[in-house]
Amino acid sequence: MLQIMKRGLSSLQREVLRKLVSLYEKNNRIVRSKEIANEMNISEGTVRVVLVKLKAIGLVEAKPGPHGGYVPTPKAYEVLSPLKELENIYVTFKFDTKEIKRKASKASISLSSSGELELKMTINNLGEDVKNKEVLVEGLGRKYLLAEGVITEVNNSEIRIKVNKMIYTNLKNVGEIARRSILALRSDMSFREAIQILHSKGVRGAPVLDRQGRVIGFMTVTDMALALVSGASPDEPIGRYVRKIVFSVSESENIVEVIKVMSEYDVGRLVVVDSTGRPTGIITRTDIIKGFFDIKY
């Protein structure tokens, strides 16, 4: 097995693995060796021999039973992904008293001789003793990479990282996962009307729009109660008392940036707006979890 790992996957092993992944994703079910054989026009016996080897190195999981077969493991997706769809990759080195973030000029992923995931990075002018240091790797592009690991080898500007945890997924934007239905209040609406709407919908707050349909603020039931207690009339327009701070995000923004905004301001939902500032939906932490973690790990 070690000899197989040292050479890497053979062209046949890689193609069988690719076909397994393709069929698994297409049909969303366990794949039988016969299906792979038919797709590749080779004998089922040959496919089974290859699958046994792939199972031994942790790339395939066998499912027993009359309706059994094979499924790819998370490691299989990482091995088949060469990181070409990442435009910028940064490595954060964790020292005892500081952290240093550097951009990698080259990056690749492979399996070690023991079958573990490894990242190989080239970082120019490193200038620090980083062997055995913990690192965080983040890459952005058409996909998103987030990995934690330990540096096992340093050779001039090249470092090798043993991966402990890793996510590598398609990078969706807000518009792809936002909820398109949104409850909004008009600025010329009275407190009485606004409270009735929120109560009927079972929500505690909503964005407030001006006459052009652009978001100008946010108002909650608590905001309304405080305004009324302070002397506002139930028939006054809420626009006079609207809270001008509203957390919104463009529908073209990627969800990694949305997570950062939510974390920084400790908010659980953002209003989604188009290029003109008009609301098109809403995105919550739950939406992000469902969309962002549609991943293979």
C-alpha positions as CSV (number, residue, x, y, z in Angstrom):
1,M,0.0,0.0,0.0
2,L,2.8,2.4,0.8
3,Q,4.3,1.9,-2.7
4,I,1.0,2.8,-4.2
5,M,0.8,6.0,-2.1
6,K,4.4,7.0,-2.9
7,R,3.7,6.9,-6.6
8,G,0.3,8.5,-6.3
9,L,-2.9,7.3,-8.0
10,S,-2.5,5.5,-11.3
11,S,-4.4,6.8,-14.3
12,L,-6.9,3.9,-14.0
13,Q,-7.4,4.4,-10.3
14,R,-8.0,8.1,-10.8
15,E,-10.4,7.5,-13.6
16,V,-12.4,4.9,-11.6
17,L,-12.5,7.3,-8.7
18,R,-13.7,10.1,-10.9
19,K,-16.4,8.0,-12.4
20,L,-17.6,6.9,-8.9
21,V,-17.9,10.5,-7.8
22,S,-19.7,11.4,-11.0
23,L,-22.3,8.6,-10.7
24,Y,-22.7,9.2,-7.0
25,E,-23.4,12.9,-7.5
26,K,-25.6,12.3,-10.5
27,N,-27.9,9.7,-8.9
28,N,-27.4,10.7,-5.3
29,R,-27.1,7.0,-4.2
30,I,-24.7,4.1,-3.7
31,V,-22.8,3.2,-6.8
32,R,-22.3,-0.4,-7.9
33,S,-19.0,-1.6,-9.5
34,K,-21.0,-2.8,-12.6
35,E,-22.2,0.7,-13.2
36,I,-18.7,2.0,-13.2
37,A,-17.6,-0.8,-15.5
38,N,-20.4,-0.1,-18.0
39,E,-19.5,3.6,-18.0
40,M,-15.8,3.0,-18.6
41,N,-16.4,0.0,-20.9
42,I,-14.0,-2.3,-18.9
43,S,-14.6,-5.5,-16.9
44,E,-16.3,-5.4,-13.6
45,G,-13.5,-7.5,-12.1
46,T,-11.0,-4.8,-13.0
47,V,-13.1,-2.1,-11.4
48,R,-13.5,-4.2,-8.2
49,V,-9.8,-4.7,-7.9
50,V,-9.3,-0.9,-8.2
51,L,-12.0,-0.1,-5.7
52,V,-10.4,-2.4,-3.1
53,K,-7.2,-0.5,-3.4
54,L,-9.0,2.8,-3.2
55,K,-10.8,1.6,-0.1
56,A,-7.5,0.6,1.5
57,I,-6.2,4.2,1.2
58,G,-9.4,5.8,2.4
59,L,-10.8,7.2,-0.8
60,V,-13.8,4.8,-1.1
61,E,-16.2,3.4,1.4
62,A,-17.9,0.0,0.8
63,K,-21.6,-0.4,1.7
64,P,-22.5,-4.1,2.3
65,G,-25.8,-5.7,1.6
66,P,-28.0,-6.8,-1.4
67,H,-28.3,-3.1,-2.4
68,G,-24.8,-2.3,-1.5
69,G,-22.0,-0.7,-3.4
70,Y,-19.5,2.1,-3.0
71,V,-19.5,5.8,-2.1
72,P,-16.6,8.3,-2.3
73,T,-15.2,9.5,1.0
74,P,-14.5,13.2,1.7
75,K,-10.8,12.6,1.1
76,A,-11.6,11.5,-2.5
77,Y,-13.0,15.0,-3.3
78,E,-9.9,16.7,-2.0
79,V,-7.6,14.4,-4.0
80,L,-9.5,15.1,-7.2
81,S,-9.4,18.9,-6.6
82,P,-6.1,20.4,-7.7
83,L,-6.9,23.9,-6.2
84,K,-6.8,25.5,-9.7
85,E,-10.0,27.4,-9.0
86,L,-8.5,29.4,-6.2
87,E,-7.1,32.9,-7.1
88,N,-5.7,33.9,-3.8
89,I,-4.4,31.6,-1.0
90,Y,-3.2,32.9,2.3
91,V,-1.5,31.1,5.1
92,T,-1.7,32.3,8.7
93,F,1.2,31.0,10.9
94,K,0.4,30.8,14.6
95,F,3.2,31.6,16.9
96,D,3.1,31.8,20.7
97,T,2.7,35.6,20.8
98,K,1.7,36.6,17.3
99,E,0.2,35.5,14.0
100,I,1.7,36.1,10.6
101,K,-0.3,36.0,7.4
102,R,1.4,35.5,4.1
103,K,0.2,34.9,0.5
104,A,1.2,31.7,-1.2
105,S,2.4,31.9,-4.8
106,K,1.8,28.2,-5.5
107,A,-0.3,25.5,-3.9
108,S,-1.1,21.9,-4.5
109,I,-2.8,19.1,-2.6
110,S,-1.9,15.4,-2.4
111,L,-1.9,12.3,-0.3
112,S,1.1,11.5,1.9
113,S,2.7,8.1,2.0
114,S,0.5,7.3,5.0
115,G,-2.6,8.3,3.2
116,E,-3.1,11.7,4.9
117,L,-4.0,14.9,3.1
118,E,-1.1,17.3,2.6
119,L,-0.9,20.9,1.2
120,K,2.3,22.0,-0.4
121,M,2.8,25.8,-0.5
122,T,5.4,28.1,-1.9
123,I,5.7,31.3,0.1
124,N,8.5,33.7,-0.9
125,N,10.7,35.5,1.7
126,L,9.2,33.6,4.6
127,G,11.9,34.7,7.0
128,E,10.6,32.7,10.0
129,D,11.2,29.3,11.5
130,V,7.8,27.8,10.9
131,K,8.4,24.0,11.2
132,N,5.9,22.3,13.5
133,K,3.8,25.5,13.7
134,E,0.0,25.4,13.4
135,V,-1.4,27.2,10.3
136,L,-4.7,28.3,8.9
137,V,-5.1,28.2,5.2
138,E,-7.8,30.2,3.4
139,G,-8.3,30.4,-0.4
140,L,-10.8,32.3,-2.5
141,G,-11.8,32.1,-6.1
142,R,-14.5,30.2,-7.8
143,K,-14.2,27.8,-4.9
144,Y,-13.4,28.4,-1.2
145,L,-10.7,26.6,0.8
146,L,-10.4,26.6,4.6
147,A,-7.9,24.2,6.2
148,E,-6.2,23.8,9.5
149,G,-2.9,21.8,9.9
150,V,0.7,21.6,11.0
151,I,3.8,22.3,9.0
152,T,5.8,19.1,8.8
153,E,8.5,20.1,6.3
154,V,10.3,23.4,5.2
155,N,12.6,23.6,2.2
156,N,13.6,27.2,1.5
157,S,10.3,28.8,0.4
158,E,8.4,25.6,0.2
159,I,6.4,24.2,3.1
160,R,4.4,21.0,3.5
161,I,1.3,21.0,5.7
162,K,-0.3,18.0,7.3
163,V,-4.1,18.7,7.1
164,N,-6.2,18.1,10.1
165,K,-9.4,19.7,9.0
166,M,-10.4,20.9,5.5
167,I,-13.3,22.4,3.6
168,Y,-13.2,22.8,-0.2
169,T,-16.4,23.9,-1.8
170,N,-18.1,25.9,-4.5
171,L,-18.2,29.6,-3.5
172,K,-21.8,30.7,-3.8
173,N,-23.0,34.3,-3.7
174,V,-25.8,35.8,-1.7
175,G,-28.2,35.9,-4.6
176,E,-28.0,32.1,-5.0
177,I,-29.1,31.2,-1.4
178,A,-31.1,34.3,-0.2
179,R,-34.8,34.0,0.5
180,R,-36.6,35.9,-2.1
181,S,-39.7,36.7,-0.1
182,I,-39.2,39.7,2.2
183,L,-41.5,41.6,4.6
184,A,-41.0,45.3,4.4
185,L,-42.6,48.4,6.0
186,R,-43.2,51.7,4.2
187,S,-41.8,54.9,5.8
188,D,-45.2,56.6,5.5
189,M,-47.0,53.8,7.3
190,S,-48.4,54.6,10.7
191,F,-47.3,52.8,13.9
192,R,-50.8,51.2,14.1
193,E,-50.5,49.7,10.6
194,A,-46.9,48.6,11.1
195,I,-47.6,46.8,14.4
196,Q,-50.6,45.1,12.9
197,I,-48.5,43.8,9.9
198,L,-45.7,42.5,12.1
199,H,-48.1,40.9,14.5
200,S,-50.0,39.2,11.6
201,K,-46.8,37.8,10.1
202,G,-45.4,36.7,13.5
203,V,-42.1,38.7,13.2
204,R,-40.5,41.2,15.5
205,G,-39.0,43.6,12.9
206,A,-38.6,44.5,9.3
207,P,-36.7,46.9,7.0
208,V,-38.3,50.2,6.2
209,L,-38.5,51.5,2.6
210,D,-38.8,55.0,1.2
211,R,-41.1,56.0,-1.6
212,Q,-38.7,54.7,-4.2
213,G,-38.5,51.3,-2.6
214,R,-35.0,51.7,-1.2
215,V,-34.1,50.5,2.3
216,I,-33.7,53.5,4.7
217,G,-33.6,51.7,8.0
218,F,-34.9,49.0,10.2
219,M,-37.7,48.9,12.8
220,T,-38.6,46.3,15.4
221,V,-41.6,46.0,17.8
222,T,-39.3,47.2,20.6
223,D,-38.4,50.3,18.6
224,M,-42.0,51.1,18.1
225,A,-42.9,50.5,21.8
226,L,-40.1,52.9,22.9
227,A,-41.2,55.5,20.4
228,L,-44.9,55.3,21.6
229,V,-43.9,55.5,25.2
230,S,-41.8,58.5,24.4
231,G,-44.8,60.4,23.0
232,A,-45.2,59.3,19.4
233,S,-48.8,59.0,18.2
234,P,-50.1,55.6,17.0
235,D,-51.1,57.4,13.8
236,E,-47.8,59.0,13.0
237,P,-45.6,57.7,10.2
238,I,-42.9,55.4,11.4
239,G,-40.4,57.0,9.0
240,R,-39.8,59.8,11.6
241,Y,-38.6,57.3,14.1
242,V,-36.9,54.6,12.0
243,R,-33.6,53.3,13.1
244,K,-31.2,54.4,10.3
245,I,-28.7,51.6,10.9
246,V,-29.6,48.7,8.7
247,F,-27.4,45.7,7.9
248,S,-27.7,45.0,4.2
249,V,-25.6,43.1,1.7
250,S,-25.4,43.1,-2.1
251,E,-26.9,40.0,-3.8
252,S,-23.6,39.7,-5.7
253,E,-21.5,39.4,-2.6
254,N,-20.0,36.0,-1.7
255,I,-21.1,34.3,1.4
256,V,-17.7,34.2,3.1
257,E,-17.9,38.0,3.4
258,V,-21.4,37.8,4.7
259,I,-20.2,35.5,7.5
260,K,-17.6,38.0,8.4
261,V,-20.1,40.9,8.6
262,M,-22.5,38.8,10.7
263,S,-19.7,37.9,13.1
264,E,-18.3,41.5,13.4
265,Y,-21.7,43.0,14.1
266,D,-23.2,40.0,15.9
267,V,-26.3,40.0,13.7
268,G,-28.2,36.9,12.5
269,R,-29.8,38.2,9.3
270,L,-29.1,40.7,6.6
271,V,-31.3,42.4,4.1
272,V,-30.3,41.6,0.5
273,V,-30.3,44.5,-1.9
274,D,-29.7,44.9,-5.7
275,S,-27.4,47.4,-7.4
276,T,-30.0,50.2,-6.9
277,G,-30.4,49.6,-3.1
278,R,-33.8,48.0,-3.4
279,P,-34.4,44.9,-1.3
280,T,-34.6,41.5,-3.1
281,G,-34.6,39.2,-0.1
282,I,-33.1,38.3,3.2
283,I,-30.3,36.0,4.3
284,T,-30.0,34.4,7.7
285,R,-27.3,32.3,9.4
286,T,-29.5,29.2,8.7
287,D,-29.6,30.1,5.0
288,I,-25.8,30.3,5.0
289,I,-25.4,27.0,6.7
290,K,-27.6,25.3,4.2
291,G,-25.9,27.0,1.2
292,F,-22.3,27.2,2.3
293,F,-22.1,23.7,3.7
294,D,-23.4,22.1,0.6
295,I,-19.9,20.5,0.5
296,K,-18.1,17.2,0.2
297,Y,-16.6,17.1,3.6
